[in-house]
Each structure stands twice: as structure tokens, then as C-alpha cells.
């Protein structure tokens, strides 16, 4: 009879072929905490195989319990995958984008507030878009610059969830606003006589309020799902800001519902609003074809093309980044980071230029502000 206790360490290197098989079996069984007594004469091959199988099952179960242990983190560490050589250029680019965003959107908001001629439904939508763009880049760019400059990558758990909520909320509301703006232009061109009755301040403010409510309800599910995630392997997010898909990928909670939620949200709000925009612009383009003068057609198509370019700059990178991983297409960390950053921080810089500064009424409002500041001191000096 051969007996092996837990503290024994049988040596299997010098054993023969038959004894080597039994010796390794006893080693496996000692790992799972069983005391094994085997008789080489009485034990047959089937019993040995059965013991090995049960030992392996127990080992697998213990390993699974260890890896799936729920671990809650107090902070996340952001790892912005940018080479040290490119960091200086990236910081300068981010600073320029943020300054242009800040100046352009603040100027649009200021002009709409000060000029009562611009306080119409269409300009309320443009002003709301400027507020969303200003908040969006303020939520992201300063923190990204601090991360790249000072390597302060640790973010408290609560602050990370707040940033994630704001990123998604502002993007969803922007989808609604772009859709509302396209509908506004569609009604103005296709049904000009009914425009004053259909598009009023009340309907515009109701649409903006409803956009925020729907976005908040949708993101409540995201916040609940985030609290279900367990981070037993790492708390390092390989992205430049806190993002739901990044948390799902680094977590050890394996469930298809988390990535499916991202695909569902992106498809419902992103693809849905994009279809509305494309439908509205196609109807406007069709109506423009009926204009007799070539100059009039050129102006309309010029506006449509520039608007579509900015819209696609917002939609295409974000929809690609959010939908493809949920469908099983793996994107590299660098590709995902690039698409999300481009779709998130560059449109707020271009939106004031495309939607506002090309508008004659906005231009006149800006001229009034600066001319008023110049003429007031002259009047005071004369008095």
C-alpha cells in the first residue's frame, strides 16, 4: 500500500513508466486536498482515469472561482496609447481644438443671447448645439491634456462614471439635435407656409427637453450595468478617457448583454437619427433641383454638402467604433481610440463654422456686437 499525505511531495522523475502514471495521479489528487490511498495491485486503469478526471474537474472549478471573484475598484487608471514622440504634437493639437471650440461656441451663444432678432426656433437649436459642443470638449480635452502632460492617469471610480455618463449623454443629445435641425430645414423648405405653425419656441424646447429625458433613461441602464462589472484582472483602461466599452473589455464579467447594449444604443439613436438627416437632406436636394437659377442650386447644394461632411465626421467614426466590436469585429486599441476621439472632439470645433458663421444673420449679429463696442466710447468722448 502506498499512502500520500498533503505535505508529502512524491518524486516522479525517477519512477518507471507504470509508477510514473500513478505518481502523477497522486500529485493531482494531493493538489485538490484529498488524501489518497492506492494499491497498485488492486487499482485498475479505469479507476485511475476516473480519479484523474475528477481531480481535473475540481482544479478547474477552483481556478474558475478564483478568476471570477468579484473585485470592486476605487479608481481607474487611464492609459492613453500615444507614443512619447507624438505626445507634444497631440497636446498642441488638443489645445488648438479646444481654444477654437471655446471661442466659436461661446461667440455663437453670446450673439444669440444679445441679438433678439436671432431668438427664433432655428437659432435656439443652433445655440443648444453650441452648448452641447462646449460641454462635450470641456468634459474631455482638459483632462486628456493633463493626462498627457503630467501623466496623472488615476481617476476615482465615481468621477470616471460621471465622465462616462456625460460623454454618452452629450453624444445622444447631439444626435437628437442634429436630427431636429434637419427636420427644421426640411419643413422650412418643403412646407414654408406651415413652418410658423409647426415649428415654434414651445415645440423646439419640448424637443430639447425630451432629448435629454430619453438620453437619461437610456443611460440609466448603462450605469446599472457598470455596477455589475467585476475587475479582478486589472483596473487599467487602455483609453484616453472613461468609456463604457473600455470597462466591459477589461472586466472579468463575461456576458454578451454588455456589448449588445452598446450596439443597441448606437443603432437606435445613432443610425436612427442619421437616417432622418439623410432623408431630410435628400428631400431638400430634390426640391433644390427645381430651382431655375444655377446660382441658387449651387448655394443650396454647397450648404447641404458642408452640413453632410460635418454630420458624417460625427457619425461614421462613432458608429464604427461602437457597433463593430458588438458584432464580433475586433478593433485595435489605437484604432478604437482614434475613431472615438475624432468623432467626439473634432465636430464641436467645426459645428460653429458650418452652422453659424456662414449664416448671414449670425454674421450681422457678430458685427453689431463688435461695432457697438467700438462706437460707445466714441459717443462718450463726444459728450
PEGIVEN-V115998 format. One record per pair of residues at least 24 apart in sequence whose ideal C-beta (glycine too) atoms are under 10 Angstrom apart, sorted by the first residue. I is the first residue (numbers start at 1). J is the second residue. D is the distance in whole Angstrom. If there is no record, write none. Layout:
# PEGIVEN-V115998
I;J;D, I;J;D
This chain:
# PEGIVEN-V115998
1;37;6, 1;38;8, 1;39;6, 1;40;9, 1;41;9, 1;42;9, 2;26;8, 2;36;9, 2;37;7, 2;38;6, 2;39;7, 2;40;7, 3;35;8, 3;36;8, 3;37;5, 3;38;8, 4;29;8, 4;30;6, 4;34;10, 4;35;7, 4;36;6, 4;37;8, 4;38;8, 5;30;8, 5;35;6, 5;36;9, 6;30;6, 6;31;9, 6;33;7, 6;34;9, 6;35;7, 8;35;10, 21;45;9, 21;48;7, 21;52;9, 22;48;7, 22;51;10, 24;52;8, 25;49;9, 25;51;6, 25;52;6, 25;55;8, 26;51;9, 26;55;10, 27;55;9, 28;52;6, 28;54;9, 28;55;4, 28;56;7, 28;58;9, 28;59;7, 29;54;9, 29;55;5, 29;58;9, 30;55;9, 31;55;7, 31;58;9, 31;59;6, 31;62;9, 32;56;9, 32;57;9, 32;58;4, 32;59;6, 32;61;9, 32;62;7, 33;58;8, 33;62;9, 34;58;8, 66;232;9, 67;232;6, 67;233;8, 67;252;6, 68;230;7, 68;232;7, 68;252;6, 68;253;8, 68;254;9, 69;230;8, 69;232;6, 69;252;9, 70;228;10, 70;229;10, 70;230;4, 70;231;9, 70;232;7, 70;252;9, 70;253;9, 71;230;6, 71;231;6, 71;232;4, 71;233;9, 71;234;10, 71;235;9, 71;251;10, 71;252;8, 72;157;8, 72;227;9, 72;229;9, 72;230;7, 72;231;7, 72;232;10, 72;235;10, 73;156;10, 73;157;6, 73;160;9, 73;229;10, 73;230;9, 73;231;5, 73;232;10, 73;234;9, 73;235;4, 73;251;10, 74;154;10, 74;156;7, 74;157;6, 74;158;9, 74;235;9, 75;153;10, 75;154;5, 75;155;6, 75;156;5, 75;157;6, 75;158;9, 75;159;9, 75;160;8, 75;235;7, 76;153;9, 76;154;8, 76;155;5, 76;156;8, 76;157;7, 76;159;9, 76;160;5, 76;161;9, 76;163;10, 76;164;10, 76;231;8, 76;234;10, 76;235;5, 76;236;8, 76;237;5, 76;239;10, 76;242;6, 76;246;9, 76;247;8, 76;250;9, 77;153;5, 77;154;6, 77;155;8, 77;234;8, 77;235;6, 77;236;5, 77;237;7, 77;238;10, 78;143;9, 78;144;9, 78;147;6, 78;152;9, 78;153;5, 78;154;8, 78;155;6, 78;160;8, 78;163;10, 78;236;8, 78;237;5, 78;238;8, 78;239;7, 78;240;7, 78;241;7, 78;242;7, 78;243;10, 78;246;9, 79;147;9, 79;153;6, 79;234;10, 79;236;5, 79;237;7, 79;238;5, 79;239;8, 79;240;9, 79;246;10, 79;333;9, 80;144;7, 80;147;6, 80;148;6, 80;151;10, 80;153;8, 80;237;10, 80;238;8, 80;239;7, 80;240;4, 80;241;8, 80;337;8, 80;341;10, 81;238;6, 81;239;8, 81;240;8, 81;332;9, 81;333;5, 81;334;6, 81;336;9, 81;337;6, 81;338;10, 82;144;10, 82;147;10, 82;148;7, 82;240;8, 82;334;9, 82;337;8, 82;338;10, 83;334;10, 84;148;10, 86;148;10, 87;147;10, 87;148;5, 87;149;8, 87;151;10, 88;148;9, 88;149;9, 90;144;9, 90;145;9, 90;148;6, 90;240;9, 90;341;10, 91;144;9, 91;145;6, 91;146;10, 91;147;10, 91;148;5, 91;149;6, 92;145;10, 93;345;10, 94;137;9, 94;140;9, 94;141;5, 94;142;9, 94;144;6, 94;145;5, 94;148;8, 94;149;10, 94;240;10, 94;341;9, 94;345;8, 95;141;8, 95;142;10, 95;145;7, 96;349;9, 97;137;7, 97;141;7, 97;341;10, 97;345;6, 97;346;7, 97;348;8, 97;349;5, 97;350;10, 98;137;6, 98;138;8, 98;140;9, 98;141;4, 98;142;7, 98;144;9, 98;145;8, 98;345;8, 98;348;9, 98;349;8, 99;141;10, 99;349;9, 100;137;10, 100;348;9, 100;349;5, 100;350;9, 100;352;8, 100;353;9, 101;130;10, 101;133;6, 101;134;7, 101;136;9, 101;137;5, 101;138;8, 101;141;8, 101;345;8, 101;346;9, 101;347;10, 101;348;5, 101;349;5, 101;350;9, 101;351;9, 101;352;8, 102;133;10, 102;134;7, 102;137;8, 102;138;8, 102;141;9, 102;348;10, 102;349;10, 103;349;10, 103;352;9, 104;130;8, 104;133;8, 104;134;9, 104;348;8, 104;349;7, 104;350;9, 104;351;8, 104;352;3, 104;353;7, 104;356;8, 104;357;7, 105;129;9, 105;130;4, 105;131;7, 105;132;9, 105;133;5, 105;134;4, 105;135;9, 105;136;10, 105;137;9, 105;138;10, 105;348;7, 105;349;9, 105;351;8, 105;352;5, 105;356;9, 106;130;8, 106;131;10, 106;134;7, 106;352;9, 107;352;7, 107;356;8, 107;357;8, 107;362;9, 107;365;10, 107;366;7, 107;369;9, 108;133;9, 108;134;9, 108;351;9, 108;352;5, 108;353;10, 108;355;8, 108;356;5, 108;357;8, 108;359;10, 108;362;7, 108;365;9, 108;366;9, 109;134;8, 109;352;10, 109;356;10, 110;365;9, 110;366;9, 110;369;7, 111;356;8, 111;357;10, 111;361;9, 111;362;6, 111;363;9, 111;364;9, 111;365;4, 111;366;6, 111;367;10, 111;368;8, 111;369;6, 112;356;9, 112;361;10, 112;362;8, 112;365;8, 113;365;10, 114;365;7, 114;368;8, 114;369;6, 114;372;9, 115;361;8, 115;362;9, 115;364;8, 115;365;4, 115;366;9, 115;368;6, 115;369;8, 116;365;10, 117;361;7, 117;364;8, 117;365;7, 117;368;9, 118;356;10, 118;359;9, 118;361;6, 118;362;7, 118;364;9, 118;365;6, 119;201;8, 120;199;9, 120;200;10, 120;201;8, 120;204;9, 120;361;9, 121;180;10, 121;184;7, 121;188;10, 121;195;9, 121;196;9, 121;198;10, 121;199;5, 121;200;6, 121;201;6, 121;202;9, 121;203;7, 121;204;4, 121;205;9, 121;207;10, 122;181;8, 122;184;6, 122;185;8, 122;188;8, 122;195;10, 122;199;8, 122;204;8, 122;355;10, 122;359;9, 122;361;9, 123;204;10, 123;355;10, 123;356;9, 123;359;9, 123;361;8, 123;362;8, 123;365;9, 124;180;10, 124;184;10, 124;201;7, 124;204;5, 124;205;7, 124;207;10, 124;208;8, 125;177;6, 125;178;9, 125;180;6, 125;181;5, 125;183;10, 125;184;6, 125;185;10, 125;199;9, 125;204;6, 125;207;8, 125;208;8, 125;355;9, 126;177;9, 126;181;7, 126;184;10, 126;351;9, 126;352;9, 126;355;5, 126;356;6, 126;359;8, 126;362;8, 127;356;9, 128;173;8, 128;174;9, 128;176;10, 128;177;6, 128;180;9, 128;181;9, 128;204;8, 128;205;9, 128;207;9, 128;208;6, 128;211;9, 129;173;9, 129;174;7, 129;177;5, 129;178;8, 129;180;9, 129;181;7, 129;347;10, 129;348;9, 129;351;6, 129;352;9, 129;355;7, 129;356;9, 130;348;9, 130;351;7, 130;352;6, 130;355;9, 130;356;7, 131;170;10, 131;173;10, 131;177;10, 131;208;10, 132;169;9, 132;170;5, 132;171;9, 132;173;6, 132;174;5, 132;176;10, 132;177;7, 132;178;10, 132;208;10, 132;211;10, 132;348;8, 132;351;9, 133;170;8, 133;174;8, 133;177;10, 133;345;9, 133;347;7, 133;348;3, 133;349;8, 133;350;9, 133;351;5, 133;352;8, 133;355;10, 134;170;10, 134;348;7, 134;352;10, 135;166;7, 135;169;9, 135;170;6, 135;173;10, 135;348;9, 136;166;8, 136;167;8, 136;169;10, 136;170;4, 136;171;8, 136;173;9, 136;174;7, 136;344;7, 136;345;8, 136;347;9, 136;348;6, 137;170;10, 137;344;8, 137;345;6, 137;346;9, 137;347;10, 137;348;5, 137;349;8, 138;166;10, 138;348;9, 139;163;6, 139;165;10, 139;166;5, 139;167;7, 139;169;10, 139;170;7, 139;241;8, 139;344;10, 139;345;10, 140;166;9, 140;167;7, 140;170;10, 140;240;8, 140;241;6, 140;242;10, 140;340;10, 140;341;8, 140;344;6, 140;345;6, 140;348;10, 141;240;10, 141;241;10, 141;341;10, 141;344;10, 141;345;6, 141;348;9, 143;240;9, 143;241;7, 143;242;9, 144;240;5, 144;241;6, 144;341;8, 144;345;8, 147;240;7, 147;241;8, 148;240;8, 153;236;8, 153;237;9, 153;240;10, 154;235;9, 155;235;10, 155;237;8, 155;241;9, 155;242;6, 157;226;10, 157;231;10, 157;235;9, 157;242;10, 159;242;8, 160;226;9, 160;235;10, 160;237;8, 160;241;9, 160;242;4, 160;243;9, 160;246;10, 160;247;8, 161;222;9, 161;223;7, 161;226;6, 161;227;9, 161;242;7, 161;244;9, 161;247;9, 162;242;8, 163;241;6, 163;242;5, 163;243;9, 164;219;9, 164;222;8, 164;223;9, 164;226;7, 164;241;8, 164;242;4, 164;243;6, 164;244;6, 164;245;10, 164;246;9, 164;247;8, 165;215;10, 165;216;9, 165;219;6, 165;220;10, 165;222;8, 165;223;7, 165;226;9, 165;242;9, 165;244;9, 166;219;10, 166;241;10, 166;242;10, 167;219;10, 167;241;7, 167;242;8, 167;243;7, 167;244;9, 167;340;9, 167;344;7, 168;215;8, 168;218;8, 168;219;6, 168;222;7, 168;223;10, 168;243;9, 168;244;7, 168;262;10, 168;265;8, 168;269;10, 168;322;10, 169;211;10, 169;212;8, 169;215;5, 169;216;7, 169;218;9, 169;219;6, 169;222;10, 170;215;9, 170;344;9, 170;348;9, 171;215;9, 171;265;10, 171;266;9, 171;269;8, 171;270;8, 171;314;8, 171;318;7, 171;322;10, 171;340;10, 171;343;8, 171;344;7, 171;347;10, 172;211;8, 172;212;9, 172;214;8, 172;215;4, 172;216;9, 172;218;7, 172;219;8, 172;265;8, 172;266;10, 172;268;9, 172;269;5, 172;270;8, 172;273;9, 173;208;8, 173;211;5, 173;212;6, 173;214;9, 173;215;5, 173;216;10, 173;269;9, 174;211;9, 174;215;10, 174;269;10, 174;273;9, 174;314;7, 174;344;10, 174;347;8, 174;348;9, 174;351;9, 175;211;8, 175;215;9, 175;266;10, 175;268;10, 175;269;5, 175;270;6, 175;271;10, 175;272;8, 175;273;4, 175;274;8, 175;276;10, 175;277;9, 175;314;8, 175;315;8, 175;318;9, 176;207;7, 176;208;8, 176;210;8, 176;211;4, 176;212;9, 176;214;8, 176;215;7, 176;269;8, 176;272;10, 176;273;6, 176;276;10, 177;207;8, 177;208;7, 177;211;7, 177;273;9, 177;351;10, 178;273;6, 178;274;8, 178;276;9, 178;277;6, 178;307;9, 178;310;9, 178;311;6, 178;314;7, 178;315;9, 178;347;9, 178;351;9, 178;355;10, 179;207;9, 179;211;9, 179;269;9, 179;272;8, 179;273;4, 179;274;8, 179;275;9, 179;276;5, 179;277;6, 179;279;10, 179;280;8, 179;311;10, 180;204;7, 180;207;5, 180;208;8, 180;210;10, 180;211;8, 180;273;9, 180;276;9, 180;277;10, 181;277;8, 181;280;9, 181;307;9, 181;311;10, 181;355;8, 182;273;8, 182;274;10, 182;276;6, 182;277;4, 182;278;8, 182;279;8, 182;280;4, 182;281;6, 182;283;10, 182;284;9, 182;307;8, 182;311;8, 183;207;9, 183;276;7, 183;277;9, 183;279;9, 183;280;6, 184;280;9, 185;277;10, 185;280;7, 185;281;8, 185;283;10, 185;284;6, 185;303;9, 185;304;9, 185;307;9, 186;276;9, 186;277;10, 186;279;8, 186;280;4, 186;281;8, 186;282;10, 186;283;6, 186;284;6, 186;287;9, 187;280;9, 188;284;9, 189;280;9, 189;283;8, 189;284;5, 189;285;10, 189;286;10, 189;287;6, 189;288;8, 189;300;9, 190;280;9, 190;283;6, 190;284;7, 190;286;9, 190;287;6, 211;269;10, 211;273;10, 214;268;10, 214;269;8, 215;265;10, 215;269;8, 218;261;9, 218;264;9, 218;265;6, 218;268;8, 218;269;7, 219;244;9, 219;265;8, 221;257;10, 221;261;7, 221;264;9, 221;265;8, 222;247;10, 222;258;9, 222;261;7, 222;262;9, 222;265;8, 225;253;9, 225;255;9, 225;257;8, 225;258;6, 225;261;6, 225;262;10, 226;251;9, 226;258;9, 228;253;6, 228;255;8, 228;257;9, 228;258;8, 229;253;5, 229;255;9, 229;258;8, 238;333;5, 238;334;9, 238;336;9, 238;337;8, 239;333;7, 239;336;7, 239;337;6, 239;340;7, 239;341;9, 240;337;6, 240;340;8, 240;341;7, 240;344;10, 240;345;10, 241;337;10, 241;340;8, 241;341;9, 241;344;9, 241;345;10, 243;321;10, 243;322;10, 243;336;9, 243;337;10, 243;340;7, 243;344;10, 244;322;9, 245;321;8, 245;322;7, 245;325;6, 245;326;8, 245;331;10, 245;336;8, 245;340;9, 246;333;9, 246;336;8, 246;337;9, 246;340;9, 248;325;9, 248;326;10, 249;325;8, 249;330;10, 249;333;9, 249;336;9, 256;326;9, 258;326;9, 259;322;9, 259;325;6, 259;326;4, 259;327;9, 259;328;9, 260;326;6, 260;327;10, 261;326;8, 262;321;9, 262;322;5, 262;323;8, 262;325;7, 262;326;5, 263;319;10, 263;322;7, 263;323;5, 263;324;9, 263;325;8, 263;326;3, 263;327;7, 264;323;10, 264;326;8, 265;322;8, 265;323;10, 265;326;10, 266;315;10, 266;318;7, 266;319;6, 266;320;10, 266;321;9, 266;322;4, 266;323;5, 266;324;10, 266;326;8, 267;319;8, 267;322;9, 267;323;7, 267;326;9, 270;314;9, 270;315;6, 270;316;10, 270;318;7, 270;319;5, 270;322;7, 270;323;8, 271;315;8, 271;319;7, 271;323;8, 273;311;9, 273;315;8, 274;311;7, 274;312;9, 274;314;9, 274;315;5, 274;316;9, 274;319;8, 277;307;9, 277;308;8, 277;311;6, 277;312;10, 277;315;8, 278;308;8, 278;311;9, 278;312;10, 278;315;10, 280;304;10, 281;305;10, 281;307;7, 281;308;6, 281;311;9, 302;358;9, 303;354;9, 303;355;10, 303;358;8, 303;359;10, 306;350;9, 306;353;9, 306;354;5, 306;355;9, 306;358;8, 307;351;10, 307;354;6, 307;355;7, 307;358;10, 308;354;10, 309;350;8, 309;354;8, 310;346;9, 310;347;6, 310;349;10, 310;350;5, 310;351;6, 310;353;9, 310;354;5, 310;355;8, 311;347;8, 311;351;10, 311;354;9, 312;343;10, 312;347;10, 313;342;7, 313;343;7, 313;346;6, 313;347;6, 313;350;7, 313;351;10, 313;354;10, 314;342;9, 314;343;6, 314;344;9, 314;346;8, 314;347;4, 314;348;9, 314;350;9, 314;351;9, 315;343;7, 315;347;9, 316;342;9, 316;343;7, 317;341;8, 317;342;5, 317;343;3, 317;344;8, 317;346;9, 317;347;10, 318;342;9, 318;343;4, 318;344;7, 318;347;10, 319;343;8
